[in-house]
């Protein structure tokens, strides 16, 4: 009989009248990989925190190893071998990898003095458990997201982890790093360690899960073995509606569409070399490539953050010189960064202010001051146009879901009427329903004549939204594809060939 590590029975949670969870029940057995799936706001994070003892349930019971728990505290969960790896990993950025892995272990054993040689030896043994190589002397703040995640997993194993809960573990990883993480997870499964993998990336869920549980509006709406679900079924249970997405068809208005952006031999030594391409009005051009391929550096050069040293850039046939961000904005180029939280939004400011910050001049009254009436009118226009879901644009933008935050970032640039919009990872961290809505918005903008560049690790995203894709490798464009002439599998193979 399979040993059950965790039993969750009829758990409900209420926050000041808001029902976050209602009657959720499930079990996790030793060596099981269970995926917890749901849109933003479905109750995933609340459920994790109840299991970890951070929140107390309003109703229901939890048992660890068959023993019913009372008021669970974080210490109870840790003693039962339950470890949570949150999205921020809870690491000390100024300490080394070895120190982050081993110091908690030593503290838990009431060590009064630190033996640095022992710290290194403990950390070395920990990473052997997941069969990876890490530079244990590296400062964590300077390491990649993927390596930070491996440090967090290694630290959890030192604490006798029996069940590791991973909260959106692939959000900031490349495809290659995701494959490496899945290798580690499967090794943990072979060692009898269970995984609760929390995600809304459905293709990954299908690949890694033994069993899948889906939450919608705090209620468990589906639970079963992975083979019972295809992508359409997963999307339906997550959103409560059929979700279909058609590929983007580029249909130029005239026989000779305008080249809205032309790049010739653009070079930034050490980053990218002799980049040349043409972006037509109304096109959506994708740029694919592994980490280090130079695609992000190219985007930053076009937006003036890391100006190119040589080559030419033309907007609608007119050569321009992009030396800084102000130049890029003057030439009607917009840039939506991958990390919207730290680079794209003023989180403490209101939804409205974030949306129209680029067009405050439209809210200026006759005395040269901001007119409250015009200010509200502009906010109302863009909240409606972008279909931002909020009852009050005066609320902090941090209060919005990931999909709606991304709409605000888009709105900030669209309000300034750009000719070229560069989107770096436009739907990172966004659930499937919001992702499809954002894709449709991007296509709608292209049909109105906006020239769009999309940089993404999400191959289905590139295939569905772009009419052409450029592949970058070692700072150069090595191939160009029309999306109708290549499959997702073929594109993935082309990208991974660059590993060699």
N, C-alpha and C positions, 0 to 999 in steps of 0.2 A: 504494500500500500504506500502511495506517495505521501511523504511528510508535508504537512501544511505549515508554512512558516507564519503566515498572516491570514487572519479571518476578520473580515469587515462585515458587520451585520446591521443593516437597516440604519445607516448613519445619515443624520440630517444636521444641517447647520443653518442658523438664522442670525443675520446681522441687522439689528435694529429694524426688524420688520421685513428685511429683504431675505428671501429664501435662496441661499447659495447652494445648498445640497438638500436632496429629499429622498430618503429611503434607499441609499446606495449600499449594495451588498456584493461582495466578491471574495475570492481566496487567491493566495499565491503560494505555490508549492516550491519545494526545494528544486533548484536548477531550472526554474521556469523563467522565460522571458515574456512578460506580459506588457502590452502596450496600452497606455491610457490616452485616449484620443478625444479631442473636442475643440470647438472654436474658442477664441478668447472670450472669457466670461462664462464658460460652461461649468466651472467649478473644479477644474483640475488642480489648480494651486491650493484651493481650500482643502481639498481631500488630502493632498500631500502633507499639508501642515497639521492636519488632524492626526494622521498616522505618525508623524514625527513628534507629536506632543506640543506643538507650538500653539494650536487652537484646541479647545475642548468642544466636542460635539454637543449639539442641543439635544440630540436623541441618538440612541443606538449603542452598540458595543463593539469593542475591538479585542482580539485575542492574539498574543504572540506565542508561537510554539504550543498552541492548544490551551494556554493559560489566559483566562479572561482578565482584562486589565480594568482598573478603576479609572481614576483621573490620570491619564497618561501625561507625563512630563518628558521633555527632551532626554533627560537622563535615563528614563525607563526604556525609551526607544533605542538609545545607544547601547544600553546593557543587553537588549534583545538582539543586537546585531543589525539594527536598521540604520542605514546611513543615507543621507540626502545630499546629492551634489546639485546645488542650485546653479542658476545661470551665471552668477558672478564668481562661483567656485569657492568663495570665502578664503582666499589665500592672502598671504602677506607679500605684497609686491616687492618690498625692499629686502626680503630674505632669499636665500638660495633655494633651489629645488629640494636639496637634501634636508634643509632646515624645515621647510614647509611640510615635508613628508613625515619626519621623525620627531619633531619637538612635541607634538600633541601626545604621541605615544610615550615619550619619556615623562611628560607631565602627569599622565594618567597613572604612572607607576611611582609617583611622589619622589622623583629624582630631585635632589637638592642642588646638584651641580651638573653642568652640561659637559659631557665628554664628547668633544667634537669628532673624534675618530669613530666613536660608537654611533653618533648621529649619521655619519656617512655610511657606515656599515649597515645600519638598520634600513636606511633609504635604499641602498643597493639591493638588499634582499627583497624589499617591497616591490621594486620595479621588475625584479625577476619573476614575481608572481603573475605579472601581466605580459611578460615576454616582450619587452620593448627596451630600446636604448634611449637614455636621457642624459643630458649633461647635468649632473647633480650639483655642480658648482656654479651653474648659470643663475643669474638673478631672475626671479620669476616675472617681475615687471617687464623684462626684456624678451620674454619667451612668447611663442605663438599660442593662440587660443587652444589649439589641439594639444600642445605639450602641457599647458595648464590643466587641461581636463585629465590627462594621464596622471599628473601629480595628485589631483583630487581623488582619483580612483585608487592610486597606490596608498594614499593616506587612509582611505576608508578601509582597505584590506588589513592594514595594521591594527585597526580597531575591531578586528574580528567580525567584519561585515558578513552578514548572511543574506541580507536583502539590500541592494543598492538602488535607490530611487534617483533617476536622472531626469532633471527638469529641462526639457527642450535642449538636449545635448548637442544637436548638430546645427543650431541656428547660425553660428559664425564660422562653420567649417567648410572647406572646399570638398569636392567630390572625393578626391584622393584621401583626405583626412577622415572623411566619413567611413570609407572602406576600411581604413586602419582601425578606427574606433569599433566598427562592427566585428573585426577580427578579435579585438580584446574582449568584447562582450561575449562572443561565442566561447572563448577560452574560459571566461569566468563561469559560464553555464556548465562547461565540462567539469569544472571543479566543484559543482554543486551549489554555486552562488546564484541567487535569484536576482532578476533585474525588473524593476518597474520603469519602463521607458515612456516618458511623457512627451508627446509630440503632436503636431498637426500636419507633418509632412507625410502624406499618405503612401507614397511609393516606398519610403524608408520603413514605415510601419509594416507594410506587406513583406518587405525583405527580411526583417529581423525578428518579427513577433512569432511566438508560439500561440499566444492567445491575445485577443483584442477586445477591449472594453471601451465603449463610446458614451460620453456624457453630452447631454444637450440641455441647457438651462437648468443645470443642477440635478438632472435625472438620468439614471442609466437607461439608455434606449436600446443598446445592443451589447451582447457579450458572447464570444464564441471563439473557436479555433480560427487561425489566420486564413486557412483555405476556404472558409465560408464567405470571405469578403473579397470582392474585386474593388477597383478604385471607385467605380460609380456607386456601388453600394455603401462604401465607407463615406463618400461625400454626401450621399442622401441622408444617412443616419446622423451625420454631424450637423447638417444644415436644416434638415426637414424638408428639403426640396430637391428636385432633379437639377443637377448642374451639368451643363454641357458647354463646351468652349470650342468655337470654330477657329480655324487658322486665319491669320490676317491676309487679306488679298490686297496687294498694292495695285491701285487703279488710277494712274496719272490722269489728271483732268485733260491735258492736251497731248499732242503727238510728241512734243519735246518738253518734258517737265523741267522746271528750273532746278539747277544744282544749287541748293541752299547752302551747302557747306562743301568746300573742296580743300583737301589736304594733300600737299605734294612734298615728299621727301622730308617729312618732319622728323627731327632727331633731337634727342636729349641723351648725350653720351652716358653709357652705363645703365640706361633705362629702356630706351627704344630707339630704333634706327630706320631711317628712310621709309617712314609710314606715308602711304598714299592711298586715298580713297575718295569717293564722291558720295555725298548724301543728297538725294533728291527731295524736293518739296513733297511732303505727305508720305515719305518713306519711314519705316522703322528698321533700323540697321542694328543687328546684334553683334557684340564682340565677345567671343568665347576664348578661353585659355586658362591654363593652370595658374596657381599662385606663383607670382614672379614672372609671368609672361610679358608684363609691361602694359597690360590693358588699363589698369587704374592710373598708372603714371601718364598714359596718353590722355585719359579723361581730365586729369589734373592740369595737364599742359594746355588743353583746349579751353579750360576755365581760368587759366592764368595763375593757378596756385604754384605750379612747377613749370615755368615757361620753358618752351623748347629753345635750343641754342641755334638751330638752323632749320631751313625748310620754309614752306609757304602755307598760309591759311587764307582762304577767300570766303566771303559771305556774299551770296548771290552774285558771284563773279567779280566782286571788288576785293582786292587783296587787303588784309588787315594785319595789324601787329598786336598780338596778345602778350603784353608784358606783365599784367597783373589782373586781379579779379575785376577791377573797375573797367578795364578795357573790355573784358569778356562781356560784362553786363551792358556796356555801351553798344556792343555789336549784337546785342539781343541773344546771348547764349546763357542758358540757365543750367544749373547743376544740382541734382538731388543726390546727396551722399548716401552711402549704405547705412551708416550709423546715424539715423535721424535723431536719436536722443541726445547725442553730444555735439553733433555737427549741423543738424538741420532745424532744430527747434529751440525756442526759449521756454523751457518746461514750466517755469513758474508764472509765465505770462498767459494771458487769456487766449482761447482758441481764435477769437476775432483778431486780436493784435498780431498773432503769428501769421494769420492768413493774409492780411493786407499790409504787412510791414514794408513790402517793396513798393506800394502805391499810396503811401500816406499823403502824397501831394494832392491826390484826388479828394482828400477830405479837408483841405485847407479852405477856410472861409475868407470873406472879403477883407478882414483885418490881418490876414496872414497867419492866423491861428487855426488849429484844428477845430472844425465845426462838429460838435457832437452828433448833429443830425446826419451830416454827410458821412461821418465815421460809421455810424450804425447802418446807413444805407449800403455802403460798400461791403461791410461785413455780411449783411443779409444776402446781398447778391452772390457772394462767393460761397457762403455756406450752402445756399440753395443749389447753385450751379454744380458744386462738387459733391452734393448729396452727403455732407458731413452729418453724421448722426449725433445730434446733441440737442438737449432741451434749452440750453443756455450758452450762447457763444462767449459769455463772460466768465465761464469756468476755466480753470487752468487747463492748458492743452495736455498736461500729464494725466488728466482724468479720462482721456479718450482711449479707445482700443487701438492696437497697433495699426489696423487698417485705416482707421479714421485719422490717426496721427499722420500717416503717409499721405492722405488726401490733403491735409493742411500744408505739408511741405510742398506737394505739387501745386496747390493753390497759390502759395507764395510766389512761385515763378510764373504760373499761368496768368496771374493778374497783371504781370508786367508785359504781357504779350510777346513772349520770346519767339525767335525764328528757329532756334535749335535748342532742344532740351536733352541733356545727358542724364540718364538714370542709372545709377550704380546700385545694383541689387534692389530693384524697386519694391519687391514684396518680401524681403527678408523679415522673418518673424511675424508674418501676417497669415491668418488662418485661411482656409480654402475658399470660403464664401467671399471674404473681402478681397482675396487675391484675384478671383475671377472678375469681380466688379472693377478692380483697379486695371486689370488687363483690358476690359471693355472701354474704360475711360481713356486709356492710352491709345487704343485703336480709333476711338471717336475723334481724339485730338489730331491724329495723323490724317484722318479723312478730311479734316478741316484745313490741312496744309502744313501742320507742324512737322518739322524734320526731327526725328528722335533717334538717339543712340542709346542702346540698352546693353549694359555690362552685367552678366549674370552667370552664376554657377548652376542655376536651375535650368537644365536643358529643356524640359517641357515648356518652361516660360519662354525661352528663346524660340522654340519651334512654333508656339501658338501666337506669339505677338510680332515676330519679325518676318519680313519678306526676304531679307538677305542676312547672312551671318559671316563675319570675318573671324578667322582663327589666328590668334597670336601665339607665337612660340619664341622664347628667348629674345623678346623685344622687337620681333618682326612679324608682319602679316605674312603667313605662309600659304593660306588657302582662303578661297571665298566660295560660299555655297548659297544657292537659292533654296529656301526651306522646302519648297515643293519637290526638290530633286534629291533630298537626303532624308533618311529616317533618324529618329532620336538615337537608336543603337549605333548607326554608322557615325553620327556626329560624336558620340561618346568615345568610340574607338579612335577617331581622328584626334581627339583631344588627348587621350591617354597615351597615344603613340609618342607624344612629346616627352614622356617620362624618360624614354631612352635617349 
